[in-house]
């Protein structure tokens, strides 16, 4: 159970189709990429998808998390009417899930498989796009702080 | 003159209405916010706007840049047809411009005033929203690397 995210914030996150993941390497050099994601039980799960990028462990975001698990995750809404701008910023730590990561709690469904199933449900695109294959990775973000700004209409 | 950005990348950046700025504090904790911006002569300029947030120097992004000038700046395009996704990621260093920063080169227009004029031109919203006032700040990003992915249709 995670009480950091209010129902309004959770709805804003759940209905968003994409977010932005910021990481930094051991020297503090930031990096940011757009990501698809699901929110599940207060955590954010974002996949390294199955496109032919080579070894996913060589991706900058994965190398950064290995060096420095601190991350920021943002969902925002832009439109030309600036009275309607809004964002949710989560800061916390990330871990990397693999097909051998196991369950979050004893007796539970495997967390890696569970997040993959939720991603397939949210994004029908995964019917045609590989979701990582057996070597795929899922980044799991555990938020420690939540900052909101502006309008959070979901 | 800046040859890091190809004409196609420059067009993609110029036509985008918003970007994402990632910074990190001295301990390497990342932060990311959505921003409006202009591209001018190879640099990105993004304002701290005039909303009543109190002293802009207390904003996390400004404190982070003061501690650690390394930044990442992303412009991306999301749509449900994933064959049309694309992004441009710039990594480099940021500096803070104020009304007393002066010109980029001798004899030139004041860089702070120039970027403000370009922001007003790109965003008609600044007719009604304060662009920082006399104490406003402009973040100037000088890119040192440029990574592109996917489709960059401007």
Interface residues (C-beta under 8 A of the other chain):
Chain A: X17 X18 X20 X22 X23 X24 X25 X26 X27 X28 X29 X30 X31 X32 X33 X34 X68 X70 X71 X72 X73 X74 X76 X78 X80 X82 X85 X87 X89 X91 X125 X129
Chain B: X17 X18 X20 X22 X23 X24 X25 X26 X27 X28 X29 X30 X31 X32 X33 X34 X68 X70 X71 X72 X73 X74 X76 X78 X80 X82 X85 X87 X89 X91 X125 X129
